[in-house]
Amino acid sequence: MKKLSIALLLFGFLATFMVSCKIYRFRDVSIDPNIKTVKVNYINSKGRATVNPVLSPQLSERLRQKITNQTRLTQVQSDNANLEISGDIVDYSVTTSGISQQQAASNRLTVSVHINVKNRVDEKKSFEADVSRNFDFAASLSLDQAQSQLTNTMVQNLSDEIFNRIFSNW
């Protein structure tokens, strides 16, 4: 019991020291203090012909909301924002992911987004990255049925992944 108390006390001291010295923040977001504004462009759909028509607008809006709610950045529409985020849905494809009794039992929808982050404060920190997520659904569902069930999950998971790729230093 004494060892546990000492460990907890030491952890508390260390955590307080690290936060007060700005060595580490317990929030996952890490943003250069010189970056004050952000512009999130519409995420275009450039994938194959089969694309969920509501995914682009919902993903764009959800990413904007997440940045507003979880960062101190001010969103602007001007082309001189400190940070400019753009992206394209580059893949939207369905494959069979499970077979049972020689028939498809489950399908997998793969959605890939290519993001481009332009950092006007420090050009060396500009980058491009790909984010891809898989969403499984029963093979008995049509793609339209699966999309209607999965759209909210797709938007949430993809926006979380994009946000983490941009703002987290893991």
C-alpha positions in Angstrom: 0.0 0.0 0.0 2.9 2.3 0.8 4.5 1.7 -2.5 1.3 2.4 -4.3 0.9 5.7 -2.4 4.5 6.7 -3.3 4.0 5.8 -6.9 0.8 7.8 -7.2 2.4 10.8 -5.5 5.4 10.6 -7.8 3.2 10.3 -10.9 1.2 13.4 -9.7 4.3 15.4 -9.2 5.8 14.3 -12.6 2.5 15.1 -14.4 2.3 18.5 -12.8 5.9 19.3 -13.7 5.6 18.2 -17.3 2.4 20.2 -17.9 3.7 23.3 -16.1 7.0 23.2 -18.1 5.0 22.6 -21.3 7.1 19.5 -21.9 4.0 17.4 -22.5 0.3 18.2 -22.9 -2.2 15.6 -21.8 -4.5 16.7 -24.6 -3.6 14.9 -27.8 -3.6 18.1 -29.9 -0.2 19.6 -30.6 -0.3 22.9 -32.5 2.5 25.5 -33.0 1.5 28.6 -31.0 2.2 30.7 -34.1 -0.6 29.0 -36.0 -3.8 30.9 -35.3 -6.0 30.4 -38.4 -7.1 27.4 -40.4 -8.9 26.9 -43.7 -10.6 23.5 -44.3 -11.4 23.2 -48.0 -14.1 20.9 -49.3 -13.0 17.3 -49.5 -13.6 16.3 -53.1 -14.6 12.9 -54.3 -12.2 11.6 -56.9 -12.6 7.9 -56.3 -14.1 5.3 -58.5 -17.6 5.7 -60.0 -19.4 4.2 -57.0 -19.2 7.0 -54.4 -21.5 7.9 -51.6 -22.8 11.4 -52.6 -23.2 12.6 -49.0 -19.7 11.6 -47.9 -17.8 14.5 -49.2 -20.0 17.3 -47.7 -20.5 15.5 -44.4 -16.8 14.7 -44.0 -15.8 18.3 -44.8 -18.2 19.7 -42.3 -17.4 17.2 -39.6 -13.7 17.9 -39.9 -14.4 21.7 -39.6 -16.5 21.1 -36.5 -13.9 18.9 -34.9 -11.2 21.5 -35.5 -13.4 24.2 -34.0 -14.4 22.2 -31.0 -11.0 20.7 -30.2 -8.5 23.4 -31.1 -8.0 27.1 -30.4 -7.7 27.8 -34.2 -10.0 30.3 -35.9 -11.5 29.1 -39.2 -11.2 31.5 -42.1 -12.1 31.3 -45.8 -9.2 33.4 -47.0 -6.3 32.0 -48.9 -3.7 33.2 -46.4 -4.8 31.0 -43.5 -1.8 29.8 -41.4 -2.9 26.2 -42.0 -4.8 25.1 -45.1 -6.2 21.6 -45.3 -7.5 20.0 -48.4 -8.3 16.5 -49.4 -9.7 14.1 -51.9 -11.6 10.8 -51.5 -9.4 8.7 -53.8 -10.8 5.3 -53.2 -14.2 4.0 -52.5 -14.4 0.3 -53.2 -16.2 -2.8 -52.1 -14.6 -6.3 -51.8 -15.7 -9.6 -50.3 -14.2 -10.0 -46.8 -15.8 -13.2 -45.6 -17.1 -16.4 -47.2 -19.5 -18.9 -45.7 -20.7 -22.1 -47.4 -19.1 -20.9 -50.7 -21.0 -17.6 -50.6 -20.1 -14.1 -49.7 -21.0 -13.6 -46.0 -19.6 -10.1 -45.5 -18.3 -7.3 -47.7 -15.8 -4.6 -46.9 -16.1 -1.0 -48.0 -12.7 0.7 -48.2 -12.6 4.5 -48.2 -9.3 6.3 -48.7 -8.7 10.0 -48.4 -5.6 11.8 -49.5 -5.0 14.9 -47.4 -2.7 17.9 -48.1 -1.8 20.2 -45.2 -0.1 23.4 -46.1 1.6 25.2 -43.2 2.2 28.8 -44.2 4.0 29.5 -40.8 6.6 26.8 -41.3 6.6 25.4 -44.9 8.9 22.5 -43.8 5.9 21.2 -41.7 3.6 21.0 -44.7 2.8 17.4 -45.6 0.6 15.0 -47.5 -0.8 11.8 -46.1 -3.2 9.0 -46.9 -5.9 7.9 -44.5 -7.8 4.7 -45.2 -10.5 2.9 -43.3 -12.4 -0.3 -43.8 -16.1 -0.7 -43.0 -17.5 -4.3 -43.0 -21.2 -5.0 -43.7 -23.3 -8.1 -44.3 -23.3 -9.4 -47.9 -27.0 -9.6 -47.8 -27.2 -5.8 -47.8 -27.0 -3.8 -51.0 -24.4 -1.1 -51.2 -27.1 1.6 -50.9 -28.4 -0.1 -47.7 -24.9 -0.5 -46.3 -24.0 3.2 -47.1 -27.1 4.4 -45.3 -26.1 2.4 -42.2 -22.4 3.2 -42.3 -22.3 6.9 -43.4 -22.2 8.3 -39.9 -19.6 5.8 -38.8 -17.5 6.5 -41.9 -17.7 10.3 -41.4 -16.8 10.0 -37.7 -13.9 7.6 -38.1 -12.4 9.3 -41.1 -12.6 12.8 -39.6 -11.0 11.5 -36.4 -8.2 9.8 -38.3 -7.6 12.9 -40.5 -7.6 15.2 -37.4 -5.2 12.9 -35.5 -2.9 12.7 -38.5 -2.8 16.5 -38.7 -2.7 17.6 -35.0 -1.2 14.7 -33.0 2.4 14.1 -32.5 2.4 10.3 -31.7 
